[in-house]
Amino acid sequence: MNWMPSLGISASGLTAQRLRMDVIANNIANAQTTRTPEGGPYRREMVVLQPQYESTSFQSVLDQVSGGGSFGQAGVEPAGVAVTGIVEDPSPFKVVYDPTNPDAVNGYVQMPNVDISTEMVDMISASRAYEANVTAFDAGKQMAMDALSLGK
């Protein structure tokens, strides 16, 4: 059995969760930003993740994408996770009455669509997923070290 793919899967998870935490931190940092270079308030960003597969045949990839395949099918093996993009949250902006704000229109200011509670829950989730990937990586590494010590 080859144990190297398990390390790659965990490493891809570590990379993805680290990016998620960076994007969440950016959302929290801009929770009060009412003016961006593009104009208007800051819009919350979200990371889009997608599973990766190793495949040996075109047909197996086609089956997997069309929903006909399953994990463990000959020729298609899970290979981790990939970040497919960072998208903006289309939810509406919050409107706050603050006539002293320079960005106010008729006394109302559009605030970013960032909810600190949601961001903190997402941060905890990403942190736990990161920790789980570290644990899986360490377990795979320890198994490899134990297997190598059997040869002594």
C-alpha positions in Angstrom: 0.0 0.0 0.0 1.3 3.5 -0.9 1.0 5.9 2.0 2.2 9.0 0.1 -1.2 10.0 -1.3 -2.6 10.3 2.2 0.1 12.9 3.0 -0.8 14.8 -0.1 -4.5 14.7 0.7 -3.8 16.1 4.2 -1.4 18.7 2.8 -4.1 20.0 0.3 -6.5 20.2 3.2 -4.0 22.3 5.2 -3.5 24.7 2.3 -7.2 25.1 1.7 -8.1 25.7 5.4 -5.2 28.2 5.8 -6.6 30.2 2.8 -10.1 30.0 4.4 -8.7 31.4 7.6 -6.9 34.2 5.7 -10.1 35.2 3.9 -12.1 35.1 7.1 -9.6 37.3 8.8 -9.8 39.8 5.9 -13.6 39.8 6.2 -13.3 40.6 9.9 -10.8 43.3 9.3 -13.1 45.0 6.8 -16.3 44.6 8.8 -16.6 48.4 9.1 -15.2 49.4 5.7 -17.8 51.6 3.9 -15.7 52.7 1.0 -13.6 50.5 -1.2 -11.5 51.3 -4.3 -14.3 49.7 -6.4 -16.8 52.0 -4.7 -19.4 51.1 -2.1 -18.9 49.1 1.0 -16.7 46.0 1.4 -18.4 42.8 0.3 -17.8 39.6 2.2 -15.7 36.9 0.5 -16.0 33.1 0.6 -13.6 30.4 -0.4 -15.0 27.7 -2.8 -13.5 24.2 -2.4 -13.8 21.3 -4.7 -12.6 17.7 -4.3 -9.7 16.6 -6.5 -9.4 13.1 -8.0 -6.6 11.1 -9.5 -7.7 9.3 -12.6 -6.1 7.0 -15.0 -8.8 7.1 -17.7 -10.9 9.8 -19.4 -14.0 7.6 -19.0 -13.6 7.4 -15.2 -13.3 11.2 -14.9 -16.4 11.6 -17.1 -18.3 9.2 -14.9 -17.3 11.0 -11.8 -18.2 14.4 -13.1 -21.5 13.3 -14.4 -22.4 11.7 -11.1 -22.2 8.1 -12.4 -19.0 7.3 -10.5 -18.2 6.6 -6.9 -15.3 6.8 -4.6 -13.0 3.8 -4.9 -14.1 3.0 -8.4 -11.3 1.6 -10.5 -9.3 4.5 -12.0 -10.8 7.3 -9.8 -9.2 7.9 -6.4 -9.7 10.9 -4.0 -6.6 13.1 -4.1 -7.5 16.0 -1.8 -9.2 19.3 -2.1 -8.6 22.3 -4.4 -9.5 25.9 -4.0 -11.6 26.7 -7.1 -12.0 30.4 -6.3 -12.9 33.2 -3.9 -16.3 34.6 -4.5 -18.2 37.5 -3.1 -21.3 37.0 -1.0 -24.3 38.4 -2.9 -26.3 39.1 0.3 -27.6 42.7 0.7 -25.6 45.3 2.6 -26.8 46.4 6.0 -28.2 49.9 6.2 -27.5 52.0 9.3 -28.6 55.5 10.2 -25.5 57.6 10.7 -25.9 61.2 9.3 -22.3 62.1 10.5 -20.7 59.5 8.2 -19.2 61.0 5.0 -20.6 58.1 3.0 -24.2 58.7 4.2 -27.0 59.3 1.7 -30.0 61.0 3.4 -28.5 60.0 6.7 -28.2 56.2 5.9 -25.0 54.4 5.3 -24.6 51.0 3.6 -22.4 48.8 5.8 -20.6 45.6 4.7 -22.5 42.4 4.6 -20.1 40.9 7.1 -21.6 39.4 10.3 -18.9 38.9 13.0 -20.7 36.0 14.6 -20.8 34.1 11.2 -17.2 34.8 10.6 -16.2 33.5 14.0 -18.1 30.3 13.5 -16.5 29.9 10.1 -13.0 30.6 11.7 -13.6 27.9 14.3 -14.7 25.5 11.6 -11.6 26.2 9.5 -9.4 26.0 12.5 -10.8 22.6 13.5 -10.5 21.3 10.0 -6.9 22.5 9.9 -6.2 20.7 13.2 -7.8 17.5 11.8 -5.6 17.6 8.7 -2.5 18.1 10.9 -3.5 15.1 13.0 -4.0 13.0 9.9 -0.7 14.1 8.4 1.1 13.3 11.6 -0.5 9.9 11.8 0.5 9.1 8.2 4.0 10.2 8.9 4.2 8.1 12.1 2.9 5.0 10.2 5.6 5.5 7.6 8.3 5.9 10.3 7.0 2.7 12.0 7.1 0.8 8.7 10.6 1.9 8.0 11.7 0.9 11.5 10.4 -2.7 10.8 13.2 -3.1 8.3 15.9 -2.7 11.0 
